[in-house]
Amino acid sequence: MPAGRLILGAALLAGLCMRSNAMDVEVIARGLRNQQGSVLFALFLEPRGFPDQGELAAQRIEVAIDGSEARARFTDVPQGRALAVGVLHDEDGDKRMATGLLGIPKEGFGVSNNPRLLFGPPRFEAARLVPVPDQPIIIDVRYF
């Protein structure tokens, strides 16, 4: 077998092996108070930027609202890798969290693991989880 075919075959096999280590992750944002705007989902593989800097997320998805929930499917997520997901009910369509006095959110938001919120945004460690294949991540959207 010529060396070129051997290298090509090895590269194709390596690509298939890498693909098998990836998975789809479904995320459901529930408890939306209305159908205005859309829901922004951001998947983070590391703490940097979580949860409020979606531009630093590994993947972002914007979806329409269906009833009181919205669903997103992230593809090619590294299987077995810890991650955190943040969601924003972007009611005004400006692609960022609307806030009032003292920075209190005017729009709904949530993160994976649904941690208890005190002051300030939730930390990556509180939202961190390892997704299970074929088991959606449920995020309860909160409003203040």
Residue pairs with C-beta under 8 A, 6 or more apart in sequence:
21 78
21 79
21 80
22 75
22 76
22 77
22 78
22 79
23 77
23 78
23 79
23 131
23 133
24 73
24 74
24 75
24 77
25 43
25 73
25 74
25 77
25 83
25 85
25 131
25 137
26 71
26 72
26 73
26 74
26 136
26 137
27 41
27 43
27 71
27 72
27 73
27 74
27 85
27 87
27 112
27 136
27 137
27 139
28 69
28 70
28 71
28 136
28 137
28 138
28 139
29 39
29 41
29 69
29 70
29 71
29 72
29 87
29 89
29 110
29 139
29 141
30 68
30 69
30 138
30 139
30 140
30 141
31 68
31 69
31 108
31 110
31 140
31 141
31 142
32 39
32 65
32 67
32 68
32 69
32 70
32 89
32 108
32 141
33 68
33 89
33 108
33 141
33 143
34 65
34 91
35 65
35 67
36 65
36 91
36 92
37 65
37 89
37 90
37 91
37 92
37 93
38 62
38 63
38 64
38 65
38 70
38 90
38 93
39 62
39 63
39 64
39 65
39 70
39 72
39 87
39 88
39 89
39 90
40 54
40 60
40 61
40 62
40 87
40 88
40 90
40 95
41 60
41 61
41 62
41 63
41 70
41 72
41 74
41 85
41 86
41 87
42 51
42 54
42 57
42 59
42 60
42 85
42 86
42 87
43 57
43 58
43 59
43 60
43 74
43 77
43 83
43 84
43 85
44 50
44 51
44 56
44 57
44 58
44 83
44 84
44 85
44 86
44 124
45 58
45 78
45 81
45 82
45 83
46 124
47 123
47 124
47 125
48 56
49 55
49 56
49 57
50 56
50 57
50 84
50 86
50 123
50 124
50 127
51 84
51 86
51 109
51 111
51 121
51 122
51 124
51 127
52 86
52 97
52 121
54 60
54 86
54 88
54 95
57 86
58 83
59 74
59 77
61 72
61 73
61 74
62 90
63 70
63 71
63 72
64 70
65 89
70 87
71 136
77 83
77 131
79 133
80 130
81 130
82 128
82 129
82 130
83 112
83 128
83 129
83 130
83 131
84 111
84 112
84 113
84 124
84 127
84 128
84 129
85 111
85 112
85 127
85 137
85 139
86 109
86 110
86 111
86 112
86 127
87 109
87 110
87 111
87 139
87 141
88 96
88 97
88 107
88 108
88 109
89 107
89 108
89 109
89 141
90 96
90 107
91 98
91 107
91 108
92 98
92 107
97 105
97 106
97 107
97 109
98 105
98 106
98 107
99 105
99 106
100 106
104 144
105 143
105 144
106 144
107 143
108 141
108 142
108 143
109 141
109 142
110 139
110 140
110 141
110 142
111 122
111 126
111 127
111 139
112 127
112 128
112 129
112 137
112 139
113 126
113 127
113 128
113 129
114 138
114 139
114 140
115 122
115 126
115 127
117 142
129 137
131 137
